[in-house]
Amino acid sequence: MEGEMKEEMGELTFQT
């Protein structure tokens, strides 16, 4: 499983 952590507009978004 691949997990990507992205910070957008001060919010954390998790994409799998």
N, CA, C and O atoms as a GROMACS GRO file, in nm:
protein
   64
    1MET      N    1   0.084  -0.121   0.000
    1MET     CA    2   0.000   0.000   0.000
    1MET      C    3   0.087   0.125   0.000
    1MET      O    4   0.188   0.134   0.071
    2GLU      N    5   0.047   0.222  -0.081
    2GLU     CA    6   0.126   0.345  -0.090
    2GLU      C    7   0.047   0.461  -0.031
    2GLU      O    8  -0.068   0.485  -0.068
    3GLY      N    9   0.109   0.532   0.062
    3GLY     CA   10   0.042   0.647   0.124
    3GLY      C   11   0.116   0.776   0.096
    3GLY      O   12   0.238   0.785   0.113
    4GLU      N   13   0.041   0.877   0.053
    4GLU     CA   14   0.104   1.005   0.022
    4GLU      C   15   0.045   1.115   0.110
    4GLU      O   16  -0.077   1.131   0.120
    5MET      N   17   0.135   1.190   0.173
    5MET     CA   18   0.088   1.298   0.260
    5MET      C   19   0.110   1.433   0.192
    5MET      O   20   0.223   1.468   0.157
    6LYS      N   21   0.002   1.506   0.175
    6LYS     CA   22   0.011   1.636   0.108
    6LYS      C   23  -0.052   1.744   0.195
    6LYS      O   24  -0.160   1.726   0.250
    7GLU      N   25   0.019   1.856   0.207
    7GLU     CA   26  -0.033   1.966   0.288
    7GLU      C   27  -0.093   2.073   0.196
    7GLU      O   28  -0.022   2.135   0.117
    8GLU      N   29  -0.225   2.093   0.208
    8GLU     CA   30  -0.291   2.191   0.123
    8GLU      C   31  -0.372   2.288   0.206
    8GLU      O   32  -0.457   2.247   0.286
    9MET      N   33  -0.347   2.417   0.187
    9MET     CA   34  -0.420   2.522   0.258
    9MET      C   35  -0.418   2.498   0.410
    9MET      O   36  -0.518   2.520   0.478
   10GLY      N   37  -0.305   2.454   0.460
   10GLY     CA   38  -0.291   2.433   0.604
   10GLY      C   39  -0.361   2.307   0.651
   10GLY      O   40  -0.370   2.282   0.772
   11GLU      N   41  -0.411   2.228   0.556
   11GLU     CA   42  -0.478   2.103   0.596
   11GLU      C   43  -0.403   1.983   0.540
   11GLU      O   44  -0.343   1.990   0.433
   12LEU      N   45  -0.406   1.875   0.614
   12LEU     CA   46  -0.334   1.756   0.570
   12LEU      C   47  -0.428   1.662   0.494
   12LEU      O   48  -0.536   1.626   0.542
   13THR      N   49  -0.385   1.624   0.374
   13THR     CA   50  -0.467   1.536   0.292
   13THR      C   51  -0.394   1.404   0.270
   13THR      O   52  -0.279   1.402   0.227
   14PHE      N   53  -0.462   1.294   0.298
   14PHE     CA   54  -0.402   1.162   0.280
   14PHE      C   55  -0.456   1.096   0.155
   14PHE      O   56  -0.577   1.079   0.140
   15GLN      N   57  -0.366   1.059   0.065
   15GLN     CA   58  -0.408   0.994  -0.059
   15GLN      C   59  -0.347   0.854  -0.068
   15GLN      O   60  -0.226   0.837  -0.050
   16THR      N   61  -0.432   0.754  -0.097
   16THR     CA   62  -0.384   0.617  -0.107
   16THR      C   63  -0.398   0.568  -0.250
   16THR      O   64  -0.363   0.454  -0.280
   0.00000   0.00000   0.00000
